[in-house]
Amino acid sequence: MDASKKAREVLEAEGWNLRVLDRPLAYPETRPLTKGRVRGTLYGVAIGDALGAPNEGKRPGWIKEPTRRLRPHHKHPAGTVTDDTELTLALAESLLERGGLDPEDLARRFVERGRRMVGGGRATRAALERLAAGVPWWRAGTPSAGNGAAMRAAPAGLFFEDAREARAVALVQGLLTHRDRSALAGAIVNALLVGALARGAPPDPGRLLPWLKGAILDLEVPLKSRRRPSWRYTLAEALDLVADFIGKPEEAFRLFGTGAFVLETLPSALALFFSYPEEPESALLTAAGNGFDSDTLASLVGGWLGAHLGDRGLRSRTPSDWWEVSVKEEIEQLSKLAR
């Protein structure tokens, strides 16, 4: 059975509304994808991840040294990436080498990466243990609205010309570790924004935010805010608020948060990206220096910046030493495989 059909069968039996996936969806622009946009996206993910990793889990007031460069973390050298990048690259490898989504192959790659990757949230780690033990990919996911499904979804947007197919792939790849509606909505938003920007859509929030909302509308059920217990909302509803914080992303951080919860980090990352789409150094330093889930915040923003600017544009506007990430050879190889 096709992976998307299998996922749909299982989730609809649990009461999920997946009619969302039947709605028409097309990228705002359809320029040919270039290797420069692929390389820029993957480097952006890795650079943001490596910059933000030393501050992960810290409160902003605990951060004594301003983030300006790559630094060692978790007893690893400067430039070492974490699970955000490792699982993004695993998805890219599987999609390119298998010629499409093969969940069994992807599960194997996730498990292999999991044995050596730095970091990894509890939900992801628990799901990888189940996959390693032989639990079917459509049953392994943890019921968690963490960031793990969203943070690695960029390749789904890069490698599928059909936006509807990219949406379905983003959802299914997320299901391997996260069995939560908002977690998978976050994966769809990340993938589609990467896909739109990489195909030439300008970073226009007035156009892109409603388009992204339409792609996930009615998929979720409201979740309680961890910062304001009386507030229940969905990611789709949060997208309506993001435009209010363009030019003032720190206010978005205070409203939504930036912790390991997709309803916090994704809206905050969007506010930051749309504030500085032509200023990647400012955007990445703001994300990496924020603390909490700073590696995911910065890797999401970095992926969007790279998709928008391409590798040349991103490289020309960021310090050269930021590009010395631990996976640069792997990114170069994957970029060569891309069409």
N, C-alpha and C positions, 0 to 999 in steps of 0.2 A: 504494500500500500504506500502511496505517496506520503512523504513525511508530513506535509501540511494537512492532508486529509486525516492522517492518524491523530495528529495533535488536535484537530478540530473535533473529531469523534470523541476523544477522551474528555476534552474540556467542556464540550456542549452537554455531555452526560452529567457533568458537575454543575450545570446551570449557567455557564459562561455565555454571554451574548457575542457570538463571533460573526454575526451578520455584518458587523463592521468591515470585515475583510472582503465583503462582496461589493462594497460601494466603489464607484469609479474613483480613480486616483491617478494623476499624471504629474510628472515633475514640471515645475514652472518654466524651466528652460531645458532644452535638449541638445546642447552642444556636445560634441564627442568627448568622452572621458580621455584625459591624457595621463601618461605615466607620471608627469610632474604633479598632477593633482593627487594621484595615488601615493606617490612618495611623500608629498607634503602632508597628507592626512596621517599617514603612519608615523612619520617623524614628529608631527605635532602631538599625537597621542603620547609617544615615547618621551619627548622632551618635557611636556607638562607633567607626566607621571614622575619622571626622575627629579624634576625641580620640586614637586610638591611632597615627595615621599619623606624627606627629613622632618617635616612639620606635621605629618599625619598623626591625628589623635591628640594634638596639643590645642589648648585654648589660646586664642590670639595673644592674651596677656602673658602667656608663658614663653612666647617666642622672643628670644633676646637678640638674635642675630638676624638682621633683615636678609631676605632671600634675594641674592643677586647672581648666584652661580650654582652649578651642580655641586652637591656635597655628599659625603658618605652617609649611609643610613643603614640601620638593621645589621651593622657589622659588615656591610658590603661597600665597595668603592663608589666614589662619586660617579654618577651616570647610570647606576644600576636601576633597571626598571622593576616594577612590581607586577602583581596579577593583572592590573588594568591593561598593560601592554602585552603581557605574555598571552592572555586569553584572546585579545584582539588579533594577535598574530596567528594564533592557533586557528581562529575562524577564517582568517584570510587564506592561510595555507590550505585548509580543507576545501574551501570554495573554489580556489584556483586549481588545485591538483585533482579534485574530483569532478570539476566542471559543473558544480552546483551544490545544493545542500544534501549532505549525506550524514544524518544524525549519528549513525553508528561510528563512522569515521571521526566525526567531530568529538563524540564522547571519548573515544580512545585518545585523541590529541589533548583534550582537556585533562584527562587523568595523567598523561605523561607530563604535561606542563606543571600540573599541580604538585608533582613529586619534587620539583626543583624550584618553583617560583617563590619569590619573596612576597609576603603578605597573603591576602585572601581572607575575605569575611567569613564569619561562621556559617552563613547560609551556603555560600559557594563551597567551602571545605566539606561540609556535611554532604552536599549533593555529589561532590567528586568521590567521596568515600562510597556512597551508594552505587555510583556508576562503576567504580572499580570492583565492587562486590558482585556485579552482574545485574543490578536492578535495571530494567528497561529505561531507555532515555526519556520516555513519556511519563514515567512514574518517579524519576529520581529527584525532581526539583523540590526545593524547600519552600514552604508557604511563607515567603518573606518579601517585603517591599524594599529590600536593599538595592544598592546600586549595581550589583554584579551583572545583571542581564543587560542593562543599558550601557555600561561603560565600555563593553567590548563589541558593540553592534555596528560600528562604523563600516566594516567590510561589506555588510549586507547592502548598504547604500551605494558603495563604490561599484560593486560588481554585477548589479542587476539593472538593466536599462529600463525595465518595467517597474514603475513605482509600486504597483500592487504586489508584484512578486517580492520586491525588497521588503515591503511591510510584512508579508507572510514569513519570509525567511528570518527577519528580525525577531518576530514572535516565537518561532519554533526554536531558534538557537537559544533564546532566553529561557525557554521551558526546561532545558536540560538541567538548569540549576535553580531557577526561581519559578515557583508555581503561584504567582500572584498577578492580578490584573494590572496594577499600577507599575509593577516591575517590568512587565512586558510592554505596557504602553510607553514606558521610558525607553525601552530598546527600540521601539518603532520610531519615536521622535528623534533619537540620536541618528539612527540609520538614514532616515529620510532627510534630515537637515544636511548631513554629509553628502548624500546623493544629489540634493538640489544645488548646493554650493559648488560641488565638483563639476556639475554640468552647466555652470555659468549663471546661476541665479544670484542676483545681487543680494547682499545682506540687509534686506529691507524688512524690518520687523512687521510693518503694517501689512505686508503681503505674506510673509512666511509664517508668522505665528497663527493666523487664522487657518492657513493651509494645513499646518501641523495639527492643530486642534481637530479639524475635520477628519484627519486620518485616524484618530483614536476615539472620537466622540462616541459615547455609549458603551465603550469597552469596560470601563471601571465601575467600582462602587466607592463611595466616599470613605476616606480613611481619616482617623483622628490625627490632628497635628501634634507633634511631640513638643512643640514650643508653646502652643495655645490649645490646651485640652478641649476648650469649648468649640474649636473650629474643626469642622470636617470638610474635606475637599478632595477633588480628584486632580490628577495632572492636567487633564483637559481644562478644568476650571482655572488652574494656576496659570495656564498659558494666556488667559485673558488679562492677567494682572502684570505680566512681565513687562509690557510696554511702559508701565508707569515708573519703572526703575531704570530705564535707559539713561545713561549718564550719571547714575548714582547707584551702582551695583551693590555697594556696601549696605544700602538700605534694604535691598532685596535679601542680602545675607541675614539681616536682622529679622526680617519678616518670615522668610521661609526656613532659614537655617542652612547649614552646609555639612550636616552629618551624613552618616552612612544610611540614608533613607532617600529613595528616589524622589519623593515629593519635596525634599529639601534641596538636594544638590542640583537636580536638573533645572528647575526654574531659576535658581541662583546663577548657574552656569550660563543659561540663555541671556539673562540680564547683563552679565559681564561681557559675553561675546558681542552682543548687539551694541554695547557701549563703546567697544574698542576694536571693531573689525579690521581696521587698517593699522592698528598699533599693537602688534602681537607681544612685544616686550612688556608693555604696560599691562596687558590683559593677563599674561602668564605670571608675572610677578605678583599681581594682585591675588590671583587664585592660589599660587603656591605659598604665599605668605599668610594665608588666612587661618591655617590650622584645621582642626576637625578632619573631614575627609578631603584634605587638600590635594592629595595625589589624584583622586578621581575628578574633583572639580577642575584641576588644571589640565588633566588629560582630555576631558570632554571639550573644554575650550580650545585646547591645542589642536584637536582633530578638526574642529570646525574652521579654525584659522588656516590650517594647512589645506583643507579642501577649498577654501575661498581663495587663498593667495598662491597655492602651488608651492613646490619646494623652493623655487627661486625667490619668489616674493617673501616667503617665510624666512629663508636664509638671509636675505639682504636686510631684514629688519630685526634680527635677533643676534646676540653675541655668538661668535663662531664656536666658542668652547661648549655651548649648550648642545651642539650637535654630536658630541662625543658620548653618545648613549651606548649602553652595553649591547644593544641589538641592531646596531647600524648595518652590519654586514647582512643580517637576515632581512632587514627592510629593503636593502638594495636588491637582494635576490628576488624577493616577492614583487618588487616594482617591475623587474624585468619580465616576470611571468604575466603581468597584467596586460590586457589588450592595448 
